Amino acid sequence: GMMKKAATAASSSGIGAAVSVGISAGIHAYNKNNIAASQHQSSDSIIPDQERRLRTGRCRLETSRAVMDFLPTLKKAVVKETDVNVETGELKILRKRKKEILEMNVQLQNQEDDRVISREANVEEDEIREKERCLWNNIKNKSIARLVTTVYAHTIVFLVLTVQVNLLGGRLLREELEGKEATMEQKQDTDNASSGADRYRTSHQTVLAKTYHHLFAEGIPSLAGSVEQAVTEILQTWDVLGDSASLRDVSTWMECVRDKIEQRKVKTGGVNPLLKFVIPPEGGEAAAGHDETKNFTDAAEDELAKYILDETYDLLESPTYANAQRRCLDTTFDQLRTKVLGELFLEEDRLPLANVVTHLQKSAVMTFHKPPSHREEMKSWGGVLGMMEEPLPSVPNAYISKLERLEDVLELADVCF
């Protein structure tokens, strides 16, 4: 319920505020559950391995809930950068003018004196056709860029949340275990737990303001621009009004775009090309002076926030994160090709490119904002539900239910925890 309230806040309080409210609500729920559990357990009853497994399961749950809360903001950010309303509006105007020209030609068909006017109308019709071709090709580039950008942004958000939620979860567990070893009165324990919850919320808000404000305000616009540039170059010879495409064609486009964005065929010296969209440049946040960051404690003065930020950036630059990112992208693009795009070509091997573009822009993108079936969800959470007293959790879409079970993602979460 707290996560749903945060999602509602996204439309009214801006990206930075929506992000902070959303994830902080999830972390608060996580923290509250763990504090309540720790107050009813004695140190003798805790089995470290079992406790670790339970906590990592809760981290997985909170990561999934947090992704769900981020999706509306992510969708708005990507759509804003790949908006085609201008192009579609101009196409409507051109279609209206073409209809007027057609009606005029019918009226002038048997009038020899008006042949000059008719020829002028035909010239204008040719000009309109060329304008339509340019507009449709712009829509083609933006539509494919919207889908590919959604894949990248979705993967980045999922992995960064996995890192930060597990960092915080591990820190919470270690401090609880250290606290249980000390000899304190029950009332003192309760007071410390309450103040600790406030401290974690404040610290995490600082982290959120710095990490996710950069991602949504600067990272995604830059990412969308890079993807659209790559798409434009790769599909420059494809004409929406005259060409058709197959599933192999679409798959080839996707792979070529990935080669450019991820620099898969270039020696990068171990540098992850996608990190520039996530990690703000040094001094960038301070120079920007965003309002969202002014309300939070400075990270330099907040030991926990500084710890999470430093650890986050270190882990994002690690080979473990790079492996998880590569596996997540491979899995997502493969699932997109086989389960989503494959359905489009079930009856015909080739379709008009205009139909393919429309499908990519709408139906394919929407799969990232649609929850999976109840059966798929039960299968995804079967191993964790037996340990938890909470109701069946929800996953945002069919992609997350697969990504969170990948071996490389589990390894990343374990390292972070």
Secondary structure, DSSP 8 states (H G I E B T S, - for coil): -HHHHHHHHHHHHHHHHHHHHHHHHHHHHHHHHHHHHHHT--GGG--HHHHHHHHHHHHHHHHHHHHHHHHHHHHHHHHHHT--HHHHHHHHHHHHHHHHHHHHHHHHTT-GGGHHHHHHHHHHHHHHHHHHHHHHHHHHHHHHHHHHHHHHHHHHHHHHHHHHHHHHHHHHHHHHHHHHHS---HHHHHHHHHHHHHHHHHHHHHHHHHHHHHIIIIIHHHHHHHHHHHHHHHTTT--TTT-EEEHHHHHHHHHHHHHHHHTTTS--TT--TTGGGTS--TTHHHHHT-HHHHTS--GGG-HHHHHHHHHHHHHHTSHHHHHHHHHHHHHHHHHIIIIIIHHHTSS-SEEEHHHHHHHIIIIIHHGGGS---HHHHHHHHHHHHTT--S-----SSHHHHHHTT-HHHHHHHHHH-
